[in-house]
Amino acid sequence: MALLGTGNRFPLDLLHTNDGAMLTNSVDDASDAGRPAGQNGEPRLETDVQGGVLSCRLSGAWNTRTVARVDARMRKLEAQDALQRVSVDLSGIASLDTAGAWIIERLVHAHQTRGADVTVTGESEAAKILLPAVRDAVEQDGESRPRQKGSLLVSLLERIALPCMRRGTISSMVRIFWAPPLAAPR
């Protein structure tokens, strides 16, 4: 049993499977643990977009065996621009593991990065543990950053400026770009 959280202690099991290790609340919460494939149900994703507001209702099994079926749709939702608000309802999720938490958190992070107000409701106990557990990894994953088309200069500045801002070294970056040119030797 592992302990996870900052200040909070959540009992978690690290389940070793043929495919590797997986973080779960218990062995029974693992991806289709001990059940025939498909018995937990397909992951379902209902969406509605109106007036800059995206509403998502997730249901079914969101685990390692099933999330590939909704990954493409989730990526399309992540790529939607000009949303002021995103609401994600997890109350219909029957089972969740780290794979399901990953793509849910990836959607949340993509829209938070763009400045949308994102709310997640209906979290099960598993979701309350697993979503924060994958959050840091999603934020660090380059794939989770929203892909935007832009000029090469903008892309270069993003690659330099974002790490500097994260480290608090924005002033040194500004000095590099705005320093007066060196005088040519005479």
VEXDREN-638247 format. One line per field, with one value per residue (C-alpha): residue number from 1; residue in three letters; x negated, z, y negated. Coordinates in pm, whole numbers. Each point is the difference from the previous one (the first is absolute). Example, Ala and Ser with C-alpha at 12.3 -4.5 7.8 and 13.67 -1.06 7.14 Angstrom:
pos = [1, 2]
code = [ala, ser]
east = [-1230, -137]
up = [780, -66]
north = [450, -344]
END
This chain:
pos = [1, 2, 3, 4, 5, 6, 7, 8, 9, 10, 11, 12, 13, 14, 15, 16, 17, 18, 19, 20, 21, 22, 23, 24, 25, 26, 27, 28, 29, 30, 31, 32, 33, 34, 35, 36, 37, 38, 39, 40, 41, 42, 43, 44, 45, 46, 47, 48, 49, 50, 51, 52, 53, 54, 55, 56, 57, 58, 59, 60, 61, 62, 63, 64, 65, 66, 67, 68, 69, 70, 71, 72, 73, 74, 75, 76, 77, 78, 79, 80, 81, 82, 83, 84, 85, 86, 87, 88, 89, 90, 91, 92, 93, 94, 95, 96, 97, 98, 99, 100, 101, 102, 103, 104, 105, 106, 107, 108, 109, 110, 111, 112, 113, 114, 115, 116, 117, 118, 119, 120, 121, 122, 123, 124, 125, 126, 127, 128, 129, 130, 131, 132, 133, 134, 135, 136, 137, 138, 139, 140, 141, 142, 143, 144, 145, 146, 147, 148, 149, 150, 151, 152, 153, 154, 155, 156, 157, 158, 159, 160, 161, 162, 163, 164, 165, 166, 167, 168, 169, 170, 171, 172, 173, 174, 175, 176, 177, 178, 179, 180, 181, 182, 183, 184, 185, 186]
code = [met, ala, leu, leu, gly, thr, gly, asn, arg, phe, pro, leu, asp, leu, leu, his, thr, asn, asp, gly, ala, met, leu, thr, asn, ser, val, asp, asp, ala, ser, asp, ala, gly, arg, pro, ala, gly, gln, asn, gly, glu, pro, arg, leu, glu, thr, asp, val, gln, gly, gly, val, leu, ser, cys, arg, leu, ser, gly, ala, trp, asn, thr, arg, thr, val, ala, arg, val, asp, ala, arg, met, arg, lys, leu, glu, ala, gln, asp, ala, leu, gln, arg, val, ser, val, asp, leu, ser, gly, ile, ala, ser, leu, asp, thr, ala, gly, ala, trp, ile, ile, glu, arg, leu, val, his, ala, his, gln, thr, arg, gly, ala, asp, val, thr, val, thr, gly, glu, ser, glu, ala, ala, lys, ile, leu, leu, pro, ala, val, arg, asp, ala, val, glu, gln, asp, gly, glu, ser, arg, pro, arg, gln, lys, gly, ser, leu, leu, val, ser, leu, leu, glu, arg, ile, ala, leu, pro, cys, met, arg, arg, gly, thr, ile, ser, ser, met, val, arg, ile, phe, trp, ala, pro, pro, leu, ala, ala, pro, arg]
east = [0, -131, 90, 73, 84, -138, 103, 279, -50, 191, -45, -85, -104, -258, 137, -253, 153, -141, -10, -181, 104, 312, 109, 344, 204, 9, -46, 376, -14, -258, 84, 264, -167, 124, 284, 39, -88, 294, 197, -63, 140, -140, -122, 260, -43, 296, -84, 178, -153, 207, -112, -362, 93, -100, 192, -128, 167, -218, 136, -90, -344, -295, -292, -301, 204, 260, -130, -154, 359, 59, -354, 48, 322, -168, -288, 247, 160, -344, -71, 317, -85, 198, 171, 60, 128, -39, 210, -94, 247, -155, 301, 78, -344, 26, -374, -311, -372, -309, 56, 350, -117, -279, 225, 252, -274, -151, 332, 22, -360, 32, 290, -140, -317, 210, 167, 337, 184, 3, 214, -1, 299, 124, -342, -5, -248, -224, 14, -80, -322, -99, 59, -242, -242, -36, 34, -372, -95, 264, -122, -358, 92, -63, 281, 256, -78, 257, -141, 30, -100, -216, -318, -342, -93, 300, -82, -363, 98, 247, -272, -234, 243, 219, -286, -149, 333, 42, -343, 56, -280, 205, -218, -309, 190, 107, -361, -109, 254, -2, -367, -163, -213, -370, -205, -191, -379, -181]
up = [0, -91, 147, -231, 46, 163, 361, -75, 10, -248, 4, -350, -140, -271, -209, -210, -319, -310, -161, 290, 320, 52, 282, 141, 318, 29, -217, -59, -152, -262, -368, -30, 288, -5, -240, -364, -247, -67, 312, 154, -310, -263, 89, -106, -69, -46, -98, -66, -111, 22, 22, 90, 262, -38, 213, 20, 174, 34, 84, -19, 49, -39, 37, -180, -207, -115, -23, -344, -128, 106, -26, -348, 106, 318, -207, -225, 310, 129, -327, 7, 35, 119, 291, 309, 214, 9, 225, 44, 181, 120, 194, -256, 2, 115, 22, -27, 1, -82, -377, 32, 246, -241, -293, 223, 158, -345, -111, 317, -33, -369, 69, 323, -192, -244, 286, 6, 330, 47, 255, 71, 188, 108, 97, 156, 275, -268, -208, 303, 40, -358, -165, 231, -26, -378, -7, 34, -271, -237, 60, -78, -305, -320, -169, 236, -101, -246, -350, -167, -347, -8, -131, 60, 206, 232, 39, 82, 255, 165, 34, 162, 194, 162, 173, 113, 142, 183, 157, 85, -230, -230, 73, -130, -313, -58, 38, -263, -257, 77, 76, -221, -276, 66, -165, -302, 44, -172]
north = [0, -346, -337, -289, -365, -310, 4, 247, 372, 208, 377, 119, 333, 41, 283, 189, 134, 166, -344, -169, -175, -207, -232, 87, -32, 377, 303, 8, -352, 97, 9, 269, 187, 356, -78, 99, -277, -230, 90, -343, -171, -228, -346, -252, -369, -234, -357, -324, -330, -316, -361, 71, 261, 366, 249, 358, 292, 308, 343, 366, 150, -237, 234, 141, 243, -252, -358, 48, 5, -363, -140, -152, -173, -129, -141, -183, -150, -103, -181, -213, -367, -301, 174, -210, 285, 378, 223, 366, 227, 328, 128, 271, 161, 363, 68, -214, 70, -207, 23, -144, -264, -96, -85, -179, -210, -63, -156, -210, -120, -92, -235, -143, -84, -201, -189, 175, 41, 380, 182, 373, 143, 341, 133, 346, 82, 155, -319, -216, 199, 76, -340, -186, 294, -45, -381, -83, 247, -139, -355, 103, 205, -195, 191, -149, -356, -130, 7, -336, -98, -306, -145, 147, -309, 47, 369, -81, -265, 242, 262, -249, -220, 267, 186, -333, -113, 332, -41, -365, -113, -217, -302, 180, 101, -361, -114, 251, -117, -372, -59, -262, 151, 24, -270, 121, 2, -286]
END
